[in-house]
Amino acid sequence: MSGFLDRAKEQARQGLEAGRQKVDEVQQQRAGNDLLKKLGAAYYAERRGSGTPDATQSALTALEAHISSHGDGFLHG
């Protein structure tokens, strides 16, 4: 019986860890999508005359930092 409980505990632990990893992945994808959206908005504002090149560059730098840290998987849908 003890062996069964140990296996069940280990499976539960593995399931929780997999769930945490998936939540982290989803959060990183959302953060990447938000940064990409901010870059698009900054670029659009700059092109329309109400934004600045500095704001666009700042958004691009933030997006590049995110990609360096977490990869570009969110760009591939």
N, C-alpha and C positions, 0 to 999 in steps of 0.2 A: 504494500500500500504506500509506503514511504517513497519508493521509486516512482510510482505513478504521480504522486503529489509533486515531487521534484521536477518531473518532466512537464507537468502542467504549469508549474511556476515559471519554468524556463520558457515555455511557449508563450505564456502571457507576457513575460518580460520582452521577448523578441517582438511580439505584436505591438506592444507599447512603443518600443524603439522605432519600429517601422512607421507607426503612426506619427511620431514626433518628426521623423525625417520628412514625411510627406507634408506635414504642416509647414515645416521650414521651407521646403521647396515652393509651396504655394505662396507663402509670404514673400519670398525672394522674387518670384515671378510678378507678383502684384507690385512690389517696389520697383522692379525694372520697367514694368508697363507705365507706372506713374511717372517715372523719370523720362521715359520716352515721350509721353504725352506733354510733359513740361517743356521738353526740347522743341517739340512741334509747335507748341503755343508761343514760345519765345521766338522761334524762327518766323512764324507767321506775323507776330507783332512787329518784328524788325522789318520785314518786307513791306508791311502796311504803313510803316512810318511811326508807329507808336511804341516800338521797342528799341532796344539798343544791342549792338554787337556784343557788348559785355554780358548782357543777360543771356544771350544765345550761347556764348562761350562758357559761361558758368553752368548752364544746363547741360551742355555737351560734356564738360569736365566731370560733372556729377554722374552722368550716364556711363562714361568711360570708367570711372572708379568702380561703379557697381559691376560692370562687366568684368573688370579685372578681378574683383573679389568673388563673384558668383557665377561667372560665365554668361554666355549670350543665348541660353536656351529659350528665354522668353521671346526672343526675336523670331524664332522659328515656328511659332504658333503652337 
